[in-house]
Amino acid sequence: MLSISKEILAELPKVDFQGRTHLIESASTARDASLFLLKQKMIGFDTETRPNFHKGRPHKVSLLQLATKDECFLFRLNKTGITSHIRQVLESEKVMKIGLSTKDDFHSLARICDDLEPKGFLELQSWVKEFDIKDNSLARIFAIIFGKRISKSQRLTNWEADDLTEAQMNYAALDAWACLEIYTHLSAGHFSPDDSPYKVAYDDTPHNE
């Protein structure tokens, strides 16, 4: 089985999203972005929610990220809600959406649109097990495959701020893009578990951080 320690992960070079980022804050731009995404065969998927520092007071999803290889669309759901066009993308069986911990995302999205029926999703946490990867977090999975580190420094920032910072947008885009990159790299046969330097003795404790 393959796993990477926190110490080794911290020493890896940081990866950045090199593509174009589109900030979607209105119904009209959500429509245009959604129509473009509906033409894609597969896209990366992720969400961000404003951190909750008070028990029992969860926030709704603030941001939906959908990425192609070269572009990422950041839908500010706290401003647009789930429009009919965004819903089309999330419920399309023709567009494969690749994400991680997607059940948690679906539960959070249902707090905005309770009759949403997500379709066409691939869950990376279970799929990468076919490649002997036992870690569950996006950062660790990406590091095992590519030998690079995804910074999580923006994770607990305010995703409902009036204006998102460049750092926030880059972080959000990277997570969705990374999901797509993992899938395309593995499915193309470019990764061999036997050649990985991150082999460990098997245990049943996955690393989620």
N, C-alpha and C positions, 0 to 999 in steps of 0.2 A: 504493500500500500504506500501511497505517496502523501506526505504531509510536510509542512514547513513551519519552523519555529518562529516565534515573535522576534527573537534576536536576529535570525538570519534575514527575515522579512525587512526589518528596519535598516539593514545594510544595503539593500538592493537599490539600484538607480530608480528615480521616480519617473513615471510615465505621465505624459500630458496628452490631452485630446488636441489633435492637430487640424481637425476639420472645422467647418463653419457652424456656428451656433445661431439659432433663430429663436428669439423670445416672442412667445405668443400670448398676447394680453387682451385680445378682443375676439368676438364671435366671427368677424370677417376674416381675420388672419388664421383663426382656427379652422375655418372652412377650407381655405387655400392649402394650408399645411396638410390637413386630413386627406384632401383629394390627391395630393402628391403621394402621401404614405400609402394610400389604398392601391397604388400602382406598383408597390414594391413586393418582392417575393418574401423577404424577411427583414425584420427590424429588431433592434435592441430595445428593451423596455425597463423602466425603473420609475419609482416615485420618491418624492421627498415630503416629509411632514414636519411642521414646526415642532421643535422639541417641547415636551411637556415636563415641567419641573414640579407639578402639583398632582399628586396621586388622585386618580378618579376624574381628571379633567382633560381627556384626550382631545387633540386638535384634529381637524379634518385634513385630508391630503391637500397640500399646497401646490405641488408641482408634479406634472406628468412628463417624463422624458421618453421620447421615441427617436431612435437613431438609425441612420443608414451608415454605411462605411465612411462617408465623407461629410455628413451633415447630422446635426441633432436639433430637434424641435422641443423647446421647453414650454409646455402649456401651463400657464399660471391658473390652475383650477380655482384658486381662491378668488380670482377675478372673473373667469369665464364660466365656471361650473363645467359639467360634462355636457357639451353641446351635442346636438344630433349627429354632427359630423365626427366629433371625437368618438362618440359611441359606436359609429359605424366601424371605425378602425379597431376598437377594442373587441367588437363582436364579430369581426370578419374571420371566417375560416380560411380564406384565401391568402391572407397575410400572416406568415408565421411571426409570432412575437416571442422573443427569447429573453427570459428574465430569471431572477433568483429570489427565492422566498416569495413566490408570486401569490400564494394563498393569503399571506399577510397583506399584500397589496390589494387583492380582491376584496378582502374584508374592509379595508380602509376606504376603498372606492365606493363600496356599497353604502357607506355613511353619507355619500353625496347623492348617489343614484341607486336606490334600493332594488330596482328591477334590472340592473345591469347584468348581462350574461356574457362574461368574457369567454372568448373562443379563440382557437388557433395559437395557444400558448405552449411553449416548451419550458419546463422547469430544469434549470441547470444543476441545481443541487443533487437531484437524482440522476440526471443524465451523465454527469462527469464520473459517476461511480463505475461506469463501463470502462473508464480509463484508469482505474485503480486510485483515483483521487478521493481521499476520505475527508478532506477539509470541506467545510460548508460555506465559508465566507467568500465573497467576491474577490476581496483583496488577496486572500491566500490562494484561491484557485488560479487567479490571473498570474500570481508570482510563480507558482509551480510550473505553469505552462510557458510563460514568456520571460521569467527571470527579471521582472520589473515590479516596482511597488506603486500601488494606488494610494495616494495620500487621503486620509480620512479627516483632515483638519477642519473641513467645512461642515461636517455631518450635523453638528449640533448648533448650527447658526439659524437665524430667523428667516425661514423660507416664506414668510408672509410680509416681509419688509416692503415698503413702497417701491424701492428699487433694489434689485439683486446686484450684488457686486460681481466683478469679472471673475473673482475667485470662486464664488458660489456657482456661477454659470458654467465655468470650466469643470468644476467638480461634478455637477449634475450631469453634464454632457458625457463626461468620461465614464461614469457608471453604466449608462445605457449602452454606450459604444462598446465598452469592455465586454458586456454580455454577448453582443453580436460577434465580436472578435474571437471570443473563446469558442463559440459554436462553429464559426466558419473554419477556424484553424484546426479544431479537432476533427470535424466532419470531413475535411480535405485530406486527412491522414498525415498531417505535418507534425504530430506529436507521438512519441513512443515512450510509454511508461517504463520500459526496460532500460532506456537510456537516461532516465531522469536522475539527477543527483539527490533527490529528496525522498529516497526510499527509507521507510522506517519499519520497525517490527510492528506487526498488526496489533492494534487495540481498538476498542469500540467507542472511543471518546473523540468525537469530531471537534475540530476547532472552528468556532463560529465567529470569532472576533476578526 
